[in-house]
Amino acid sequence: MAQESTTLLFTIQEADWRDLRSLRYLEQVCFPKDGWPLVDLIGVLTYPNIVRLKAVARDKMIGFIAGDRREEGYLGWIATLGVLPNHRRQGVATALLLECERRLATAVIRLNVRRSNVPAISLYKRVGYVQVAVWPGYYSDGEEALIFEKRMAIEKGELWE
């Protein structure tokens, strides 16, 4: 899947263990307060049944998303979504999110986000997510996590590709 914007051409590709260095850099830049430790990054790139996608521009990872299926096709969970700062507001996060949703193929998809992350919250609302819960003190600095959910329009029998 290729997406075009006024300043950037990027592709969405499957990510794997060879993307560890790029993903580690992206996590440190995008999530300086609570980026995943190395062991979690290795896990998200290698565990089975995880949808892991990267946005690539000029042979460089500029964004990443991972999600997993839970409850046998009913519930999917977006574990992480990040885009490098100089590539934001160009459709990269939206493209990653929509493709991950498609590949998860679950009836409901949930994710959590810092209450202070207004741009991400705006994105999630724009593509159909609604807030369903708050997890107090979820992040390491005590900030709340807002839990968002999207009910997917998937016909019975089409939950799996």
Backbone torsions as a table, in degrees:
resi	resn	phi	psi	omega
1	MET	NA	123.1	177.3
2	ALA	-110.6	139.2	177.3
3	GLN	-120.2	143.7	179.4
4	GLU	-121.6	139.5	172.1
5	SER	-131.2	-178.2	-176.3
6	THR	-65.7	-26.1	-175.2
7	THR	-123.8	-4.5	-169.8
8	LEU	-147.0	135.3	170.3
9	LEU	-112.3	127.3	179.9
10	PHE	-139.7	161.0	175.4
11	THR	-122.0	154.6	174.1
12	ILE	-103.3	125.0	-177.8
13	GLN	-132.4	158.9	173.2
14	GLU	-70.6	141.9	177.7
15	ALA	-102.2	154.2	176.1
16	ASP	-148.2	-172.3	-173.6
17	TRP	-58.1	-25.2	179.4
18	ARG	-68.5	-11.6	179.7
19	ASP	-93.5	9.0	-174.5
20	LEU	-56.9	-48.6	-178.2
21	ARG	-61.4	-45.4	179.6
22	SER	-65.5	-39.8	179.6
23	LEU	-67.7	-38.8	178.6
24	ARG	-61.8	-42.5	177.3
25	TYR	-62.4	-47.6	-179.2
26	LEU	-59.2	-44.2	179.0
27	GLU	-60.9	-43.1	-179.5
28	GLN	-65.0	-37.6	-179.5
29	VAL	-75.2	-45.5	-174.9
30	CYS	-78.4	-31.1	-174.3
31	PHE	-131.0	64.3	-176.1
32	PRO	-62.3	-28.2	-179.7
33	LYS	-80.9	-34.9	-173.2
34	ASP	-146.7	43.1	173.6
35	GLY	-64.1	152.3	-178.6
36	TRP	-68.8	144.8	173.8
37	PRO	-69.7	163.5	-176.1
38	LEU	-52.9	-43.2	-177.8
39	VAL	-62.3	-36.5	177.6
40	ASP	-70.3	-36.0	177.3
41	LEU	-65.1	-41.8	176.4
42	ILE	-61.2	-43.6	179.8
43	GLY	-61.2	-47.5	-177.1
44	VAL	-65.9	-23.5	178.8
45	LEU	-90.6	-8.5	-174.4
46	THR	-128.8	-26.1	-178.0
47	TYR	-62.2	147.0	177.3
48	PRO	-72.5	163.3	174.2
49	ASN	63.4	25.8	174.7
50	ILE	-113.4	132.2	172.0
51	VAL	-84.9	119.8	-179.6
52	ARG	-132.4	119.4	-175.7
53	LEU	-129.9	148.3	176.6
54	LYS	-125.7	147.4	170.2
55	ALA	-97.8	131.9	-175.5
56	VAL	-125.9	130.5	174.0
57	ALA	-132.4	130.1	-179.8
58	ARG	49.7	47.7	177.4
59	ASP	61.3	24.3	-179.7
60	LYS	-128.4	135.0	175.2
61	MET	-69.2	121.5	179.1
62	ILE	-113.6	-9.2	178.8
63	GLY	-160.2	159.9	-177.4
64	PHE	-152.8	144.6	173.1
65	ILE	-142.3	146.3	173.9
66	ALA	-139.0	142.0	177.0
67	GLY	-148.1	156.7	178.7
68	ASP	-136.1	154.4	178.3
69	ARG	-88.5	136.7	175.3
70	ARG	-130.5	160.6	176.7
71	GLU	54.1	46.5	173.4
72	GLU	42.7	61.6	172.9
73	GLY	89.0	-9.9	179.8
74	TYR	-82.0	-47.2	-172.2
75	LEU	-119.9	130.4	171.3
76	GLY	-114.7	151.5	-178.7
77	TRP	-131.1	123.3	173.9
78	ILE	-80.8	115.8	-176.0
79	ALA	-84.4	-35.6	-179.3
80	THR	-159.1	148.4	174.1
81	LEU	-150.4	121.1	179.0
82	GLY	-144.7	145.4	176.1
83	VAL	-132.8	134.5	178.9
84	LEU	-56.7	141.1	-172.8
85	PRO	-52.7	-40.9	-177.4
86	ASN	-76.9	2.3	177.5
87	HIS	-118.6	9.1	179.9
88	ARG	-78.4	160.6	178.1
89	ARG	63.4	31.0	177.9
90	GLN	-127.8	14.5	177.4
91	GLY	89.5	1.4	-176.4
92	VAL	-67.4	-50.9	-178.8
93	ALA	-62.6	-41.1	178.9
94	THR	-61.6	-46.0	179.9
95	ALA	-62.6	-43.9	177.9
96	LEU	-61.8	-46.2	-177.5
97	LEU	-62.9	-47.4	-178.6
98	LEU	-65.2	-38.3	178.0
99	GLU	-69.7	-38.6	177.4
100	CYS	-64.0	-43.7	176.9
101	GLU	-56.8	-46.4	-179.0
102	ARG	-59.8	-44.0	-177.8
103	ARG	-74.5	-30.0	175.8
104	LEU	-65.6	-39.1	176.3
105	ALA	50.8	50.8	176.8
106	THR	-115.0	162.0	-178.4
107	ALA	-70.7	-33.3	-177.9
108	VAL	-133.7	139.9	174.8
109	ILE	-126.5	134.5	178.7
110	ARG	-123.1	160.1	175.5
111	LEU	-157.8	163.7	174.8
112	ASN	-122.7	152.7	-176.5
113	VAL	-149.4	146.7	174.6
114	ARG	-60.8	139.5	177.4
115	ARG	-56.0	-32.7	-176.6
116	SER	-82.0	-6.7	-176.4
117	ASN	-86.2	72.0	-175.4
118	VAL	-59.6	-43.2	179.1
119	PRO	-60.1	-41.8	179.4
120	ALA	-66.6	-42.5	178.7
121	ILE	-59.9	-41.9	177.9
122	SER	-61.4	-43.0	177.6
123	LEU	-59.4	-50.1	-176.4
124	TYR	-61.3	-42.9	177.9
125	LYS	-64.3	-40.2	-178.2
126	ARG	-62.0	-32.4	-178.6
127	VAL	-100.0	12.8	169.3
128	GLY	107.3	7.4	177.7
129	TYR	-83.6	147.7	174.9
130	VAL	-127.7	146.5	179.7
131	GLN	-73.3	132.2	-178.9
132	VAL	-121.4	-13.5	-178.0
133	ALA	-164.1	169.1	173.5
134	VAL	-132.1	133.1	174.1
135	TRP	-108.1	103.4	-178.8
136	PRO	-63.7	141.1	174.1
137	GLY	60.0	26.4	-175.6
138	TYR	-65.4	-42.5	-175.6
139	TYR	-84.9	159.1	-173.2
140	SER	-58.8	-25.8	178.6
141	ASP	-93.5	7.9	176.7
142	GLY	92.4	-3.8	-179.6
143	GLU	-68.0	148.1	178.1
144	GLU	-72.3	151.8	169.0
145	ALA	-105.5	131.6	171.9
146	LEU	-92.6	133.3	179.7
147	ILE	-101.4	124.1	179.5
148	PHE	-113.3	152.0	-177.9
149	GLU	-139.2	145.7	174.8
150	LYS	-132.1	128.1	175.8
151	ARG	-92.0	122.6	-174.3
152	MET	-89.4	145.4	177.0
153	ALA	-88.5	78.7	-178.0
154	ILE	-116.2	127.8	179.1
155	GLU	-72.8	147.6	176.1
156	LYS	-55.8	134.5	-178.6
157	GLY	93.1	-8.6	179.5
158	GLU	-111.2	19.8	-177.3
159	LEU	-71.1	-24.9	-179.4
160	TRP	-120.4	146.0	178.9
161	GLU	-76.7	NA	NA
